[in-house]
Amino acid sequence: MTGDRTKPTVALFPLAYVVQFPTAPFTYHIYEPRYRTMFADCLAQNIPIAVVLCEASVHHSAPQHIQNTMQDSIMAFPSTGDEYPNHIPHDVGTLLNVESHFVNDDGRVLIQGVGGARIHITGIVQRSPYLIGEWVGLPEVSTKANTAARHAFTFVYERYLHVMRNVGELHRQRIHWSDDDEILSWQIAHAFQLAPALKQMLLTMTTNARMRTLIRLLRAELRTIPQGNVPSRSVPPWNWN
């Protein structure tokens, strides 16, 4: 990385099918040479890393103007034989709080930790050997509506547990939900099976919007739970993917 920059920068770790939520634990296996280099650079220079969902441009789930902005930002640099522009990262990702790492003899790295703050990638400033972007934070605002959504979720989830146990899912345990509205919303989003595009949408939302969306999904799930015993190969949620 060269040149003077007034905005904070972050190394981007674009992953297919993966959306990292704040506060959610992670384990990532870094094996591609460019990302081994990225991790070594970030460790040596104290550069933050953010996971961003990367999707094929032919079925990218972000609005077209976001796709165009990110693609134009990347294409401002010469092609290096990488996957861009056929695959495009999203513009909202999550910083990684790396708590431990292990480097194998062959250079592969295993990192573990929890998701940190959400960020908005405002531009790409390096393409090779790995993406570096400028970013701003996405602060959350605490409101009474968040608390109301938390109470609504608690009520619906208790119904969900009751119904699941009635159909044979006796192992379903109550989760120790956080009293913090924002953290609770991430707990919920992480706890259930969701398609990557839906996870990405939740990542971009405010706490209240995220909670309300999850409540609607859980209510929809309640309406589709089979009657009687659940087939052994049937994995809930049945209708979220």
C-alpha contacts under 8 A as a table, 3 or more apart, distances in Angstrom:
res1	aa1	res2	aa2	distance
1	M	126	Q	7.28
5	R	8	P	7.45
7	K	134	E	6.17
7	K	135	W	7.20
8	P	134	E	5.71
8	P	135	W	6.13
8	P	136	V	7.61
9	T	47	I	7.78
9	T	48	P	7.71
9	T	132	I	6.58
9	T	133	G	5.42
9	T	134	E	4.40
9	T	135	W	6.13
10	V	47	I	6.40
10	V	48	P	5.19
10	V	49	I	5.57
10	V	50	A	6.62
10	V	132	I	5.54
10	V	133	G	5.46
10	V	134	E	6.40
10	V	135	W	7.15
11	A	38	M	7.21
11	A	42	C	7.56
11	A	47	I	6.98
11	A	48	P	6.25
11	A	49	I	4.77
11	A	50	A	6.30
11	A	130	Y	7.43
11	A	131	L	6.04
11	A	132	I	4.49
11	A	133	G	6.53
12	L	49	I	5.92
12	L	50	A	5.17
12	L	51	V	6.08
12	L	52	V	6.72
12	L	130	Y	7.34
12	L	131	L	5.38
12	L	132	I	5.69
12	L	133	G	6.90
13	F	35	Y	7.56
13	F	49	I	6.85
13	F	50	A	5.91
13	F	51	V	4.75
13	F	52	V	6.15
13	F	131	L	7.69
14	P	51	V	5.80
14	P	52	V	4.79
14	P	53	L	5.65
14	P	54	C	5.31
14	P	89	P	6.22
15	L	18	V	5.66
15	L	19	V	7.88
15	L	51	V	6.95
15	L	52	V	6.28
15	L	53	L	5.23
15	L	54	C	5.34
16	A	53	L	5.85
16	A	54	C	5.05
16	A	55	E	6.06
17	Y	53	L	6.73
17	Y	54	C	7.52
17	Y	55	E	7.76
17	Y	196	P	5.43
18	V	52	V	7.86
18	V	53	L	5.83
18	V	196	P	6.32
19	V	51	V	7.34
19	V	52	V	6.74
19	V	53	L	5.63
19	V	93	G	7.80
19	V	196	P	6.34
19	V	199	K	6.30
19	V	200	Q	6.25
20	Q	24	A	7.16
20	Q	26	F	7.84
20	Q	51	V	6.38
20	Q	52	V	7.59
20	Q	93	G	7.39
20	Q	94	T	6.09
20	Q	115	G	6.42
21	F	24	A	5.49
21	F	94	T	6.57
21	F	115	G	5.81
21	F	116	G	7.93
21	F	186	W	6.41
21	F	189	A	7.85
21	F	190	H	6.95
21	F	203	L	6.89
22	P	94	T	6.45
22	P	95	L	7.87
22	P	114	V	7.16
22	P	115	G	4.17
22	P	116	G	4.91
22	P	117	A	5.84
22	P	118	R	6.76
22	P	183	I	7.99
22	P	186	W	6.52
23	T	114	V	5.43
23	T	115	G	4.74
23	T	116	G	6.09
23	T	183	I	7.05
23	T	186	W	6.97
23	T	187	Q	7.74
24	A	114	V	5.29
24	A	115	G	5.31
24	A	186	W	7.36
24	A	187	Q	7.26
24	A	190	H	6.72
25	P	112	Q	7.48
25	P	113	G	5.67
25	P	114	V	4.14
25	P	115	G	6.36
26	F	112	Q	5.57
26	F	113	G	5.56
26	F	114	V	5.70
26	F	115	G	7.24
27	T	110	L	7.00
27	T	111	I	5.68
27	T	112	Q	4.51
27	T	113	G	6.90
28	Y	110	L	5.79
28	Y	111	I	5.37
28	Y	112	Q	6.61
29	H	108	R	7.29
29	H	109	V	5.88
29	H	110	L	4.67
29	H	111	I	6.62
30	I	35	Y	6.35
30	I	36	R	6.22
30	I	108	R	5.73
30	I	109	V	4.97
30	I	110	L	6.18
30	I	111	I	7.77
31	Y	35	Y	7.00
31	Y	36	R	6.41
31	Y	107	G	7.54
31	Y	108	R	4.78
31	Y	109	V	6.58
32	E	35	Y	5.44
32	E	36	R	6.22
32	E	108	R	7.86
33	P	36	R	5.02
33	P	37	T	6.23
34	R	37	T	5.05
34	R	38	M	6.14
34	R	129	P	5.71
34	R	130	Y	6.15
35	Y	38	M	4.59
35	Y	39	F	6.05
35	Y	130	Y	6.97
36	R	39	F	5.26
36	R	40	A	6.24
36	R	107	G	6.90
36	R	108	R	6.69
36	R	109	V	6.95
37	T	40	A	5.15
37	T	41	D	6.08
38	M	41	D	5.17
38	M	42	C	6.05
38	M	129	P	7.95
38	M	130	Y	6.68
39	F	42	C	5.05
39	F	43	L	6.00
40	A	43	L	5.17
40	A	44	A	6.11
41	D	44	A	5.17
41	D	45	Q	5.90
41	D	46	N	7.91
41	D	47	I	7.43
42	C	45	Q	5.25
42	C	46	N	5.23
42	C	47	I	4.33
42	C	48	P	6.48
42	C	49	I	7.31
43	L	46	N	5.33
43	L	47	I	6.81
44	A	47	I	7.96
48	P	95	L	6.98
48	P	96	L	7.32
49	I	95	L	5.78
49	I	96	L	5.76
50	A	93	G	6.14
50	A	94	T	5.17
50	A	95	L	4.11
50	A	96	L	5.62
51	V	93	G	5.62
51	V	94	T	5.53
51	V	95	L	6.51
51	V	96	L	7.13
52	V	89	P	6.14
52	V	90	H	6.08
52	V	91	D	7.48
52	V	92	V	6.73
52	V	93	G	4.55
52	V	94	T	6.84
53	L	89	P	5.71
53	L	90	H	5.72
53	L	93	G	7.22
53	L	196	P	7.94
53	L	200	Q	7.38
54	C	87	H	6.33
54	C	88	I	5.43
54	C	89	P	4.05
54	C	90	H	6.14
55	E	59	H	7.28
55	E	60	H	5.43
55	E	61	S	7.71
55	E	87	H	5.34
55	E	88	I	5.62
55	E	89	P	6.40
55	E	90	H	7.85
56	A	59	H	5.88
56	A	60	H	5.72
56	A	86	N	5.83
56	A	87	H	4.20
56	A	88	I	6.32
57	S	60	H	4.95
57	S	67	Q	7.98
57	S	85	P	7.33
57	S	86	N	5.45
57	S	87	H	5.25
57	S	88	I	6.04
58	V	86	N	7.76
60	H	67	Q	7.74
60	H	88	I	7.68
61	S	197	A	5.96
62	A	66	I	6.33
62	A	67	Q	6.33
62	A	90	H	7.00
63	P	66	I	5.51
63	P	67	Q	6.51
64	Q	67	Q	5.04
64	Q	68	N	6.10
65	H	68	N	5.06
65	H	69	T	6.12
66	I	69	T	5.14
66	I	70	M	6.21
66	I	90	H	7.73
66	I	91	D	7.19
67	Q	70	M	5.34
67	Q	71	Q	5.99
67	Q	88	I	6.98
67	Q	90	H	7.40
68	N	71	Q	5.10
68	N	72	D	5.92
69	T	72	D	5.24
69	T	73	S	6.14
70	M	73	S	5.10
70	M	74	I	6.31
70	M	88	I	7.10
70	M	89	P	7.24
70	M	90	H	7.47
70	M	91	D	6.95
70	M	123	G	7.19
70	M	124	I	7.74
71	Q	74	I	5.20
71	Q	75	M	5.96
71	Q	84	Y	7.88
71	Q	85	P	6.25
71	Q	88	I	6.49
72	D	75	M	5.03
72	D	76	A	6.15
73	S	76	A	5.50
73	S	77	F	7.89
73	S	123	G	6.01
73	S	124	I	5.50
74	I	77	F	6.04
74	I	84	Y	7.62
74	I	85	P	7.76
74	I	124	I	5.97
74	I	127	R	6.57
75	M	78	P	6.82
75	M	79	S	7.32
75	M	84	Y	7.93
75	M	85	P	7.31
77	F	126	Q	7.60
77	F	127	R	6.50
79	S	82	D	7.11
79	S	84	Y	7.99
80	T	128	S	6.85
83	E	86	N	5.80
83	E	87	H	5.81
84	Y	87	H	5.19
84	Y	88	I	6.40
85	P	88	I	6.07
90	H	93	G	7.25
91	D	120	H	5.69
91	D	121	I	4.90
91	D	122	T	7.27
92	V	118	R	6.98
92	V	119	I	5.66
92	V	120	H	4.58
92	V	121	I	6.05
92	V	203	L	7.46
92	V	204	T	6.61
93	G	118	R	5.74
93	G	119	I	5.48
93	G	120	H	6.63
93	G	121	I	7.58
93	G	203	L	7.73
94	T	115	G	6.36
94	T	116	G	6.14
94	T	117	A	5.72
94	T	118	R	4.44
94	T	119	I	5.90
95	L	115	G	6.11
95	L	116	G	4.85
95	L	117	A	5.52
95	L	118	R	6.35
95	L	119	I	7.09
96	L	113	G	7.18
96	L	114	V	6.40
96	L	115	G	4.97
96	L	116	G	5.36
97	N	113	G	5.59
97	N	114	V	5.40
97	N	115	G	5.83
97	N	116	G	5.61
98	V	101	H	7.42
98	V	111	I	6.59
98	V	112	Q	5.77
98	V	113	G	4.55
98	V	114	V	6.81
99	E	111	I	7.69
99	E	112	Q	5.85
99	E	113	G	4.61
99	E	114	V	7.58
100	S	111	I	5.89
100	S	112	Q	5.36
100	S	113	G	6.62
101	H	109	V	6.86
101	H	110	L	5.48
101	H	111	I	4.28
101	H	112	Q	6.24
102	F	109	V	5.62
102	F	110	L	5.14
102	F	111	I	6.52
103	V	107	G	5.98
103	V	108	R	5.85
103	V	109	V	4.50
103	V	110	L	6.53
104	N	107	G	5.24
104	N	108	R	5.22
104	N	109	V	6.11
105	D	108	R	7.42
117	A	137	G	7.38
117	A	138	L	7.78
118	R	137	G	6.32
118	R	138	L	5.79
118	R	139	P	7.95
118	R	203	L	7.70
119	I	135	W	6.27
119	I	136	V	5.74
119	I	137	G	4.57
119	I	138	L	5.52
120	H	135	W	5.42
120	H	136	V	5.40
120	H	137	G	6.15
120	H	138	L	6.60
121	I	124	I	7.72
121	I	133	G	6.10
121	I	134	E	5.81
121	I	135	W	4.45
121	I	136	V	6.79
122	T	133	G	7.10
122	T	134	E	5.56
122	T	135	W	5.26
122	T	136	V	7.13
123	G	133	G	5.47
123	G	134	E	5.33
123	G	135	W	7.26
124	I	127	R	7.27
124	I	131	L	7.00
124	I	132	I	5.90
124	I	133	G	4.23
124	I	134	E	6.31
125	V	131	L	7.63
125	V	132	I	5.70
125	V	133	G	5.45
125	V	134	E	6.91
126	Q	130	Y	7.10
126	Q	131	L	5.38
126	Q	132	I	4.94
126	Q	133	G	6.98
127	R	130	Y	5.51
127	R	131	L	4.60
127	R	132	I	6.71
128	S	131	L	6.35
140	E	182	E	7.60
140	E	206	T	6.57
140	E	207	T	6.88
141	V	206	T	7.82
141	V	207	T	7.79
142	S	146	N	6.78
142	S	181	D	7.90
143	T	146	N	5.42
143	T	147	T	7.13
144	K	147	T	5.21
144	K	148	A	6.40
145	A	148	A	5.01
145	A	149	A	6.17
145	A	208	N	6.52
146	N	149	A	5.10
146	N	150	R	6.25
146	N	181	D	6.14
146	N	207	T	6.61
146	N	208	N	4.94
146	N	211	M	7.68
147	T	150	R	4.97
147	T	151	H	6.44
147	T	181	D	6.38
148	A	151	H	5.26
148	A	152	A	6.28
149	A	152	A	4.97
149	A	153	F	6.10
149	A	208	N	6.67
149	A	211	M	6.11
149	A	212	R	6.41
150	R	153	F	5.15
150	R	154	T	6.28
150	R	181	D	6.48
150	R	184	L	7.72
150	R	211	M	7.22
151	H	154	T	5.15
151	H	155	F	6.39
152	A	155	F	5.27
152	A	156	V	6.35
152	A	215	I	7.60
153	F	156	V	5.15
153	F	157	Y	5.93
153	F	211	M	7.48
153	F	215	I	5.79
154	T	157	Y	5.20
154	T	158	E	6.24
155	F	158	E	5.39
155	F	159	R	6.64
156	V	159	R	5.14
156	V	160	Y	6.26
156	V	215	I	7.24
156	V	218	L	7.38
156	V	219	R	7.10
157	Y	160	Y	4.78
157	Y	161	L	6.20
157	Y	218	L	7.55
158	E	161	L	5.16
158	E	162	H	6.27
159	R	162	H	5.10
159	R	163	V	6.21
160	Y	163	V	5.23
160	Y	164	M	6.05
160	Y	218	L	7.68
160	Y	222	L	6.41
161	L	164	M	5.15
161	L	165	R	6.17
161	L	172	R	6.73
161	L	173	Q	7.78
161	L	174	R	7.71
162	H	165	R	5.38
162	H	166	N	6.33
163	V	166	N	5.02
163	V	167	V	6.52
163	V	222	L	7.71
164	M	167	V	5.31
164	M	168	G	6.52
164	M	169	E	5.19
164	M	170	L	7.23
164	M	172	R	7.40
164	M	225	I	7.93
165	R	168	G	5.17
165	R	169	E	4.71
165	R	170	L	4.71
165	R	171	H	7.78
165	R	172	R	7.09
166	N	169	E	7.23
166	N	170	L	7.81
166	N	228	G	7.91
167	V	226	P	7.67
167	V	227	Q	6.81
167	V	228	G	5.40
167	V	229	N	4.97
167	V	230	V	6.11
168	G	228	G	7.99
168	G	229	N	5.76
168	G	230	V	6.56
169	E	172	R	5.98
169	E	230	V	7.89
177	W	184	L	6.08
177	W	187	Q	7.30
178	S	181	D	7.32
178	S	183	I	6.35
178	S	184	L	5.15
178	S	187	Q	7.92
179	D	183	I	7.92
179	D	184	L	6.92
180	D	183	I	5.41
180	D	184	L	5.96
181	D	184	L	5.09
181	D	185	S	6.29
181	D	207	T	7.29
182	E	185	S	5.20
182	E	186	W	6.63
182	E	207	T	5.60
183	I	186	W	5.21
183	I	187	Q	6.20
184	L	187	Q	4.92
184	L	188	I	6.23
185	S	188	I	5.26
185	S	189	A	6.27
185	S	207	T	6.43
185	S	210	R	6.67
185	S	211	M	5.68
186	W	189	A	5.02
186	W	190	H	6.03
187	Q	190	H	5.22
187	Q	191	A	6.01
188	I	191	A	5.11
188	I	192	F	6.77
188	I	214	L	7.48
189	A	192	F	6.12
189	A	199	K	7.39
189	A	202	L	7.64
189	A	214	L	7.22
190	H	193	Q	7.74
192	F	237	P	7.29
193	Q	236	P	7.67
193	Q	237	P	6.48
193	Q	240	W	7.25
193	Q	241	N	7.71
194	L	198	L	6.38
194	L	199	K	6.25
194	L	240	W	5.92
194	L	241	N	5.98
195	A	198	L	5.34
195	A	199	K	6.28
195	A	240	W	7.16
195	A	241	N	5.32
196	P	199	K	4.94
196	P	200	Q	6.09
197	A	200	Q	5.09
197	A	201	M	6.29
198	L	201	M	5.03
198	L	202	L	6.32
199	K	202	L	5.11
199	K	203	L	6.22
200	Q	203	L	4.96
200	Q	204	T	6.58
201	M	204	T	5.41
201	M	205	M	6.64
202	L	205	M	5.26
202	L	210	R	5.53
203	L	210	R	7.97
205	M	208	N	7.94
205	M	209	A	5.85
205	M	210	R	5.56
206	T	209	A	5.28
206	T	210	R	5.99
207	T	210	R	5.11
207	T	211	M	6.09
208	N	211	M	5.16
208	N	212	R	6.14
209	A	212	R	5.18
209	A	213	T	6.08
210	R	213	T	5.18
210	R	214	L	6.21
211	M	214	L	5.13
211	M	215	I	6.15
212	R	215	I	5.08
212	R	216	R	6.30
213	T	216	R	5.17
213	T	217	L	6.27
214	L	217	L	4.99
214	L	218	L	6.11
215	I	218	L	5.08
215	I	219	R	6.16
216	R	219	R	5.14
216	R	220	A	6.14
217	L	220	A	5.04
217	L	221	E	6.13
217	L	240	W	7.23
218	L	221	E	4.91
218	L	222	L	6.27
219	R	222	L	5.06
219	R	223	R	6.58
220	A	223	R	5.24
220	A	224	T	6.71
220	A	239	N	7.84
221	E	224	T	5.27
221	E	225	I	6.40
221	E	237	P	6.45
221	E	238	W	6.93
221	E	239	N	6.32
221	E	240	W	7.49
222	L	225	I	5.57
224	T	238	W	7.16
224	T	239	N	7.17
225	I	238	W	7.32
226	P	229	N	7.59
226	P	230	V	6.51
227	Q	230	V	7.62
230	V	234	S	6.65
231	P	234	S	5.30
232	S	235	V	7.95
234	S	238	W	7.61
235	V	238	W	6.56
236	P	239	N	7.94
237	P	240	W	5.99
237	P	241	N	7.99
238	W	241	N	7.38
